[in-house]
Amino acid sequence: MFFMRNVAVIGVGMTKFGELWDYSLRQIFTMAAIEALEDAGCSNRDIEAFYVGNMSAGLFIGQEHLGALLADNAGLKNIPAMRVEGACASGGLALREAYLTIKAGEYDLVMVGGIEKMSDSPCTEDVTTTLGAAADQEWETFVGLTFPGAYALIAKAHMERYGTTKEQLAMVAVKNHKNGKNNPKAQFRREITIEQVLASGIVADPLSLLDCSPISDGGAAVILASEDMAKKFSDTPVWILGSGQASDTLALHDREDLTSLKATRLAAEKAYTAANMGPKDVNFAEVHDCFTIAEIVATEDLGFFHPGGGGKAVEEGLTEVDGKIPINPSGGLKAKGHPVGATGVAQVVSVVEQLRGEAHKRQVNRAETALTHNVGGSGATAVVHIFSR
Amino acid sequence: MFFMRNVAVIGVGMTKFGELWDYSLRQIFTMAAIEALEDAGCSNRDIEAFYVGNMSAGLFIGQEHLGALLADNAGLKNIPAMRVEGACASGGLALREAYLTIKAGEYDLVMVGGIEKMSDSPCTEDVTTTLGAAADQEWETFVGLTFPGAYALIAKAHMERYGTTKEQLAMVAVKNHKNGKNNPKAQFRREITIEQVLASGIVADPLSLLDCSPISDGGAAVILASEDMAKKFSDTPVWILGSGQASDTLALHDREDLTSLKATRLAAEKAYTAANMGPKDVNFAEVHDCFTIAEIVATEDLGFFHPGGGGKAVEEGLTEVDGKIPINPSGGLKAKGHPVGATGVAQVVSVVEQLRGEAHKRQVNRAETALTHNVGGSGATAVVHIFSR
């Protein structure tokens, strides 16, 4: 006989995302951590363990060992602390580990962090080189494939098979900028037009500059609690109903199909099964739109639209804040910003704000259940979580 | 009501440690993984999840995202896969995560990997620079402290307070080389003398070259199973009785005491409590001897000897293979080699060989219970596990 324990999010915090030249990595994270602790109404001494998602502080700023470093800086003295990494899915993985260890009965109150300092990087030639470490170095990066290049291949395949257009891609960026305008912590808070996206310089055909999420600094933190602790500390716990994770080949040429991410499909299947729900039961979602094409593919793989239907859905406004299934009401990676290791945790912050009804101008009308979707590399890691208030 | 599940190690594998110029990181890990699968008698398709400990493949070879990459290379298709990192304690942390997720009921059969490719590193100026990423970059590394320097400070403090001698430090190296001679997978398989250690060049006073563990390539893998699965696949399961983890400040100057690692003491306390055992109940241990002084401090912090008694204990032969409490019968990090992310998993391989009675010439006489102790940085992360056959 084996009993599961329920797990809730009881506190959230994040810094503004953007170019934070005045703050170091550890300062950025500490600000997010303090905000999460205050939001949860618990003390640093209550926290029993710490998981932090970070993609590449080693390459960006020459600092590994962030678990212990950031725990210490956030006042979480001597507790178990570790970094987990799965490229840009690192934050989602950290959330999942914390969730599972609470389920295991090992801890009752855990802080999950996500952090990346991408600007002001003394240790790498350029950010694109470091991001390339998430792809297959031997078979992709060393021979010249960049990350925009990888997603450009996915976009080309999707356009070829389903007739997805460059205009539909642009509409994803336009929608997410519209949402970001209402998010005080977003990196970009101005609206853009389809014409501007189409006229922006080509990065990797068919992706233009405004199809790409930006280079960002930022930190996010959330506090997870077992059911007993959640009831003790919070009147508005947000429950984690399901968690799913899957992997795939790093190299695109080893995949069965370029128009869909198998890891997303498998992770979603597990999360839906655990939550005893389907795509129709989800009120809104924060998905991994590192490039505009990625959002379209994600909405198909998560079951919100049929394969090939994602482009049309954006065009029809189904993914707007007041649409059938709002996607990235926070502004997404595109407008909120994408400090890679922080993204998976920041998605949870956005979802919790919505489920508590505290999202102000970007509030989704019916916000009872939500889904987060975090991807590493060009789809080799995917993590999906389902939440309810 | 909450029930725990028992967890066992049912398969182990590791490559020879050393300078493996002919193999890439992924090849090294795949060899270890196949050996572990064969040893467990299970198929790659049986494995439900993968955790890999790695300190710094980003800085060493420009490759992050090792969870998905190595799972794919080892034939573990599409399963949840992630890297965990806590500097040189990464392997021990990976073991602990796998252990906790099986306890949580999430998985029944999990592969734990550890890997590092430190020679043949195109991406860093030198290995010492990369290892410095485990220390506090802003307060230690950027101002010139190296890792041997950090442990030299610990050694100086220990000598000052307890009268520990350079000869006693040397005896640790001599013992571990004697043990390594009998380990076919050890990097160094020749005996050395106290005189040779004392005469080897000073790296950071009082530590000489032969007080330091080497730069190594190597991979290790173990298969963990829930009780039901362990009984299905194995006649000789090795049970994990307890697991403990703790953290401390990265920077030495923030510590209360330099002669002891608080994180080790806290991690050991948790592991002993979980196992319902004390230091006297442990038959032998694999401890983190990245430098000779580290082994002496570890044997005190783990409770095998009183504070300050570690030097004398080595001198009296208490830690020899046939001594009262054999320490590092595998040769330890000093002689077996120290591919940093692999070490915590390789310690488990060594312990399982002993507990099964398969350690041949290095077999400990009474091998019923054992302890592994894995440290990150100069003690900011510590992980302790207790095993029994």
Chai-1 contact restraints between the chains, C-beta under 6 A:
chainA,res_idxA,chainB,res_idxB,connection_type,confidence,min_distance_angstrom,max_distance_angstrom,comment,restraint_id
A,F2,B,F3,contact,1.0,0.0,6.0,A-B,restraint_1
A,F2,B,G105,contact,1.0,0.0,6.0,A-B,restraint_2
A,F3,B,F2,contact,1.0,0.0,6.0,A-B,restraint_3
A,S56,B,G58,contact,1.0,0.0,6.0,A-B,restraint_4
A,S56,B,E64,contact,1.0,0.0,6.0,A-B,restraint_5
A,G58,B,S56,contact,1.0,0.0,6.0,A-B,restraint_6
A,G58,B,G58,contact,1.0,0.0,6.0,A-B,restraint_7
A,G58,B,L59,contact,1.0,0.0,6.0,A-B,restraint_8
A,G58,B,A133,contact,1.0,0.0,6.0,A-B,restraint_9
A,L59,B,G58,contact,1.0,0.0,6.0,A-B,restraint_10
A,G62,B,A133,contact,1.0,0.0,6.0,A-B,restraint_11
A,G62,B,Q137,contact,1.0,0.0,6.0,A-B,restraint_12
A,Q63,B,A133,contact,1.0,0.0,6.0,A-B,restraint_13
A,Q63,B,Q137,contact,1.0,0.0,6.0,A-B,restraint_14
A,E64,B,S56,contact,1.0,0.0,6.0,A-B,restraint_15
A,E64,B,A87,contact,1.0,0.0,6.0,A-B,restraint_16
A,E64,B,A133,contact,1.0,0.0,6.0,A-B,restraint_17
A,E64,B,A134,contact,1.0,0.0,6.0,A-B,restraint_18
A,H65,B,A87,contact,1.0,0.0,6.0,A-B,restraint_19
A,H65,B,A134,contact,1.0,0.0,6.0,A-B,restraint_20
A,H65,B,G376,contact,1.0,0.0,6.0,A-B,restraint_21
A,H65,B,G377,contact,1.0,0.0,6.0,A-B,restraint_22
A,G67,B,G86,contact,1.0,0.0,6.0,A-B,restraint_23
A,A68,B,S247,contact,1.0,0.0,6.0,A-B,restraint_24
A,A68,B,L250,contact,1.0,0.0,6.0,A-B,restraint_25
A,A68,B,A380,contact,1.0,0.0,6.0,A-B,restraint_26
A,A68,B,T381,contact,1.0,0.0,6.0,A-B,restraint_27
A,L69,B,L250,contact,1.0,0.0,6.0,A-B,restraint_28
A,A71,B,S247,contact,1.0,0.0,6.0,A-B,restraint_29
A,D72,B,T249,contact,1.0,0.0,6.0,A-B,restraint_30
A,N78,B,A246,contact,1.0,0.0,6.0,A-B,restraint_31
A,N78,B,S247,contact,1.0,0.0,6.0,A-B,restraint_32
A,N78,B,L266,contact,1.0,0.0,6.0,A-B,restraint_33
A,P80,B,Q245,contact,1.0,0.0,6.0,A-B,restraint_34
A,A81,B,S247,contact,1.0,0.0,6.0,A-B,restraint_35
A,M82,B,V84,contact,1.0,0.0,6.0,A-B,restraint_36
A,M82,B,G86,contact,1.0,0.0,6.0,A-B,restraint_37
A,M82,B,L93,contact,1.0,0.0,6.0,A-B,restraint_38
A,R83,B,E85,contact,1.0,0.0,6.0,A-B,restraint_39
A,V84,B,M82,contact,1.0,0.0,6.0,A-B,restraint_40
A,V84,B,V84,contact,1.0,0.0,6.0,A-B,restraint_41
A,E85,B,R83,contact,1.0,0.0,6.0,A-B,restraint_42
A,E85,B,E85,contact,1.0,0.0,6.0,A-B,restraint_43
A,G86,B,G67,contact,1.0,0.0,6.0,A-B,restraint_44
A,G86,B,M82,contact,1.0,0.0,6.0,A-B,restraint_45
A,A87,B,E64,contact,1.0,0.0,6.0,A-B,restraint_46
A,A87,B,H65,contact,1.0,0.0,6.0,A-B,restraint_47
A,L93,B,M82,contact,1.0,0.0,6.0,A-B,restraint_48
A,L100,B,T101,contact,1.0,0.0,6.0,A-B,restraint_49
A,L100,B,A104,contact,1.0,0.0,6.0,A-B,restraint_50
A,L100,B,E106,contact,1.0,0.0,6.0,A-B,restraint_51
A,T101,B,L100,contact,1.0,0.0,6.0,A-B,restraint_52
A,K103,B,A104,contact,1.0,0.0,6.0,A-B,restraint_53
A,A104,B,L100,contact,1.0,0.0,6.0,A-B,restraint_54
A,A104,B,K103,contact,1.0,0.0,6.0,A-B,restraint_55
A,A104,B,A104,contact,1.0,0.0,6.0,A-B,restraint_56
A,G105,B,F2,contact,1.0,0.0,6.0,A-B,restraint_57
A,E106,B,L100,contact,1.0,0.0,6.0,A-B,restraint_58
A,A133,B,G58,contact,1.0,0.0,6.0,A-B,restraint_59
A,A133,B,G62,contact,1.0,0.0,6.0,A-B,restraint_60
A,A133,B,Q63,contact,1.0,0.0,6.0,A-B,restraint_61
A,A133,B,E64,contact,1.0,0.0,6.0,A-B,restraint_62
A,A134,B,E64,contact,1.0,0.0,6.0,A-B,restraint_63
A,A134,B,H65,contact,1.0,0.0,6.0,A-B,restraint_64
A,Q137,B,G62,contact,1.0,0.0,6.0,A-B,restraint_65
A,Q137,B,Q63,contact,1.0,0.0,6.0,A-B,restraint_66
A,Q245,B,P80,contact,1.0,0.0,6.0,A-B,restraint_67
A,A246,B,N78,contact,1.0,0.0,6.0,A-B,restraint_68
A,S247,B,A68,contact,1.0,0.0,6.0,A-B,restraint_69
A,S247,B,A71,contact,1.0,0.0,6.0,A-B,restraint_70
A,S247,B,N78,contact,1.0,0.0,6.0,A-B,restraint_71
A,S247,B,A81,contact,1.0,0.0,6.0,A-B,restraint_72
A,T249,B,D72,contact,1.0,0.0,6.0,A-B,restraint_73
A,L250,B,A68,contact,1.0,0.0,6.0,A-B,restraint_74
A,L250,B,L69,contact,1.0,0.0,6.0,A-B,restraint_75
A,L266,B,N78,contact,1.0,0.0,6.0,A-B,restraint_76
A,G376,B,H65,contact,1.0,0.0,6.0,A-B,restraint_77
A,G377,B,H65,contact,1.0,0.0,6.0,A-B,restraint_78
A,A380,B,A68,contact,1.0,0.0,6.0,A-B,restraint_79
A,T381,B,A68,contact,1.0,0.0,6.0,A-B,restraint_80
